[in-house]
Amino acid sequence: MEFIFLILGILVLFSVMLDFFWTALWVDSGAGPITRRLANITWKTLRKISGDHPQILSLSGPIILAMTLLSWIFFLWIGWTFIFLSDPNSVAGSQFNEYATWADKFYFTGYLVFTLGNGDFKPTNGIWQTVTILATGSGMLFITLAVTYLLSVLNAVTVKRAFAESVTGIGRTGSEVVKNTWNGKDFHNIDLTLNSYSTQISTLTAQHKAYPILHYYQTSHTQESLAIGLVIFDEALTIFLLGIPEDLRPNSLLLKDSRSSIDAFLDTTDLTNVRPSKYLPPDIEIDNLRESGLPTVTNDEFSFAVNGLKNRRQKLLGLLEANARQWPN
């Protein structure tokens, strides 16, 4: 018995199973240690190679997801191979009962992990027959849950892009959103939209907690960028809350709920090491709203109130920088 192979096999299997269940099943914990490091390294490499080109960065999500799934299968395969290598007599040929070589055991283990059967080889005794069943069962479990994880991630990607397109469809900046929701009397036209957006952001928050890889799914189209959509929406909320007279604002409860939904989403960015920017975003201008006939507070009142949101706006800018995006202006 080669105990070094047995120990290596157990360590590899423990590591990949921990990472797999941490990432795919533990919805409040973010990605597992292997997946998190793999994603960060891949993302940083792609940004360096691409020069933050949107077309290339749009491949980051699929690449990271594919590498994550392949790494789980690869380490599972390697781990069980080490287990079978720990005993020179663990596997034999099906026809002539000759003991399997290293290459034969690698081939045999691959058949087990991918649930294809035993192939041209078989376990030699009861202990290794049991190990064979465990290897096959783990392969079936991993592949089934990996496919489920894949489909869940892809569904969440469509949700985040649909939300971003909905926001940018109303306006490309916060002030433009505010301007487009004025009905000549007040801003209550956006009440139903605020309720819808708050629900969508809460859903996106839960999905990004469960599947942190979503943070790496980029798009080459600005209007489909979730980071852009969140910044525009949050800037619009800032204008509603601080720049519009209280009696004309949208429903105050909906404004508060929408703001807290964005706060909850920003908390998920800690899972991918997104940090507030060291720079300040451009100032919010409300002069254009006043010039268009919309009621606003004075510039001094608004500027004083917005100064209290410095940290919040820097965190939003940090989110954009982490996604290789510019502040909508």
N, C-alpha and C positions, 0 to 999 in steps of 0.2 A: 504493500500500500504506500503510495506516494502522498504523504500527508500535506506537503507543500501545495500540491495541486488541489487537494480537498479544501484546504483553508482558503486558497485563492478563489476557488469556485464559490464557496459559501459567501465570501466577502463581496464578490462581484454580484452575485444574485441578491444579496441583502441590499446592496447599494441601488441596483436598478429597480428593485421592487419598492424600496422606500421612495425613490424619486418618482416612480410611476404613480403610486397611490397618493403621494403628496400632491402631485400636479393634477392628476385626472379625477381624483375623488374627494380630496380635502379642499372644499370650495372656499374656505376662508383664509387659507394660508399662502396663497400665491403659488408660484412654480417651485418645484423641488430644487435642491442644490445643483444637480447636474444640468437640468433643463434651464435654470436661471443663468448659469455661467455660459452655457452653450449659446443661449439667445443673446446675451450681452456681447459676447465676443463676435458673433456673427453680425450683429447690428452695427457695432463699431467698425468692423472690417468693411462692411458694405458702404457705410458712410464715407470712410476714408478713400475707398476705391472709386466711388461714384462722384465724389465731390458734391454730395447732397443732391444729385440729379433725381428729380421725382420719378422718372420712368424706371430707373434702376432700383430706387428704394421701394417701388411698388412690388418688387419681387421679394422683399425681405420677409414678409409674413409667410408666403408659401415655402420659401427656403428654410426658414427656422422651423416651421411646422413639420416639414418633411424630414429635416435633420433630427428633430426631437423623436419622431416616431421610429426612424431608422436606428437611432442610438439605443432606444429601448429594446428593439428586437436584437440588435447586434450584441449588446451586453448580456441579454438573456441567453443568447446562443453561446457566447463565449463562456459564461458562467457554468452552464450545464456541460459544456465540453470539458472544462477543467475538472468537474465532478467525475465524469467518466474516465478521464485520464489518470485519476488517482489510483485506479486499479488496472494493471495491465491486462487482466482477464475479465474485464467487465462486459465486453462486447465481443461477439464472435460472428463469423459468416453464417448465413442461413443454410447454405448447402453443405459446406465441408467443415464447418465448425472451427475454422482457423481463427485465431485471435486477431482482433482488428488493430490496425496501425493508428497512429495519431491522425493521419488524414482521414482514415475510415471513420474514426469516432467524431471528427468534425462534421463529416457528411451525415453520419447517423443522427447526431444531435440536431442538425439543421432540419432533417426530416421530422423529428419529434416536435421541435418548436413551431414549425409551420403546419403541424398536424396532418402530415402526409402519410403517416404510418411508419413502419420500421425500415422499409427499403430492403436492401440485401443483407441486413445485419439484424441481430437479435441480442437481447440481454442474456447473460449466461446463467444467472441463478435468481433466487427469489428476491434478494436485496436489490439487485439491479433491475429486476422486473418492476419493483415498486418505484424505484427512482425513475424508470422510463415512464410510468404512469404520471408521476408528478411533473416531469418535464413536458409531457404532452398536454397535461391540464393547464400548466402555467402558460404555454404557448397559446392555447385556445382562449384563455382568459385575457391575456395581453392583447391579442389581435382583435377580439370582440370589443373590449373596452376602448382600444385605440381607434377603431372605426367610429365608435360612438362619440369619442372625444373630437375626432376630426369633423364629423357632421355638425356637432354643436358649435365648434369654432366657426365654421363656414356660415352657419345660420346667423351667428352673432355679428359677423362681418357685414352681412347685408343689412342688419338692423342699424349698425352705427353709420353706415353710408347713407341709408335712407333718412336718418335723423339730420345728418349734416346737409343733405340736399334740401330738406324741408326748411331749415333755418336760412341757408344762403338763398333760397328761392324768395324769401320775404325781403332780404336785404343783404348786401355784401359788407356792411359795417353796422355797428350798434345803432348809430344815429339814423341810418337808412331804415332799419327795422322800425324804430320809433316813428319816423316820419310816415312810413307806409301803413301804420296802424291807427293814425289819427282819422276820425270820422267827421271832423268838423265841430264836435261837441266835447268829446273825451276820448279815452284810449281803451274803452271796454270791448272794442272789437277783438282784442287779442286775448280776452279772458279764457275762452275755450282752448285756444292754442297754448296758452301757458299751462293749463291743466294737462294737455296732451304731452307737451314737452317735458314737464316734470315727471310724468309716468315713464316716458321713454328713457330719460336720463337715469332714473332709478333702476330700470331694467338693464341699461348699459353698465351701470355701476356693479350690479350683481354679476353680470357676465364677465366683466373685466377682473373681478375678484376671483371668479371661478376659473377663468382662462386668461391669465396675464399675457399670454402670447398675443392677444388682441391688440395690445399696445404697439406691437411691431407691424401690424397690418397697415400699410400705407397705401396711398392712391396717387396716381399721377394727375388727378383732377382736383383742383383746389376746392371746388364746391362739394366734393365728397369727403373732405377731410374732417374727421370728428373734432380734432383740436381747433380748427378754424371755426367750425360751427359753435363749439362751446364758448370760444372767446367772443364771437359776435353776439351770441345770446346773452352772455354775462354782461357785456358792455351795454346792451339794450336794457337789461334789468337795472344797471347802475343809473342810467339816465332816467328811467321810470321812477326809481326810488329817491333819487337825489336832485334830479333836474326838472321834474314836472311838479306843479302844485298838487298838493295831496288830494284835493277834491276831484281832480281830473285823471288821476292815475288808474291803471287797471286794478282789479280786485287785490287788496293788500295781502290777503291770505295766500292767494295764488302766487303773488310775487315772492313772498317769504318762502313758500314751499319750493318754488323753482330755484331760488338762491341756495337753499339747503341741499337740494338735489345735486347742484354743481359742486358744493362743498364736499359731499360724500364721494362724488366721482374723483375729485382732486386728491382725496385721501388714497385712492387706489394707485395713484402714480408712484407712491412711495415703494410699491412692490417692484418697480422697474428703475428705482434710483433716480427719478426725475426730481430735480431740485429747483427752487426759485431762481430766476435769473438775477444776475448781479446788476443788470441794467433796468432802467425804468421804461415802460411802454410809452408810446406817444400820448400826449394829453388828449382827453376827450373834448371835442369841440361841440358846443351846442348853439353857437352863433347861427349856423346854417338852419337850424330848426326854427329859431326865432325869426330869421329873415323870411322863412316860408310861412309865417303866420301862426306857428304853434306856440302855445303858452309855455314858458320856461321860467325858472328862477333866474336871478342875476348871475353873471359869470363869477363874481367873487364868492357868492354863496355856494355855487356848484364846485368851484375849485377847492374851497376849504373843506367841503364834505368829501370830495374824492381823495384828498390827501390822506384821509384815514384808511383808504383801501390800498395803500402802497404795497403792502406785503401780498395781498390777494392778487393784484395785477401782476406783480413780479412772478408769482407762482404760475399764473396763466401764461406769461411770456416764457417761463421755463418749460412749460408743457409744449409750446410751439417750437422752441429751440430743440427740444428733445426729439421732436417729430420733423426737424429740418424744414420748418415753415416760418414765414414772415408774418408779422402782426398785420391784420387786415386794416387797410388805410385807404 
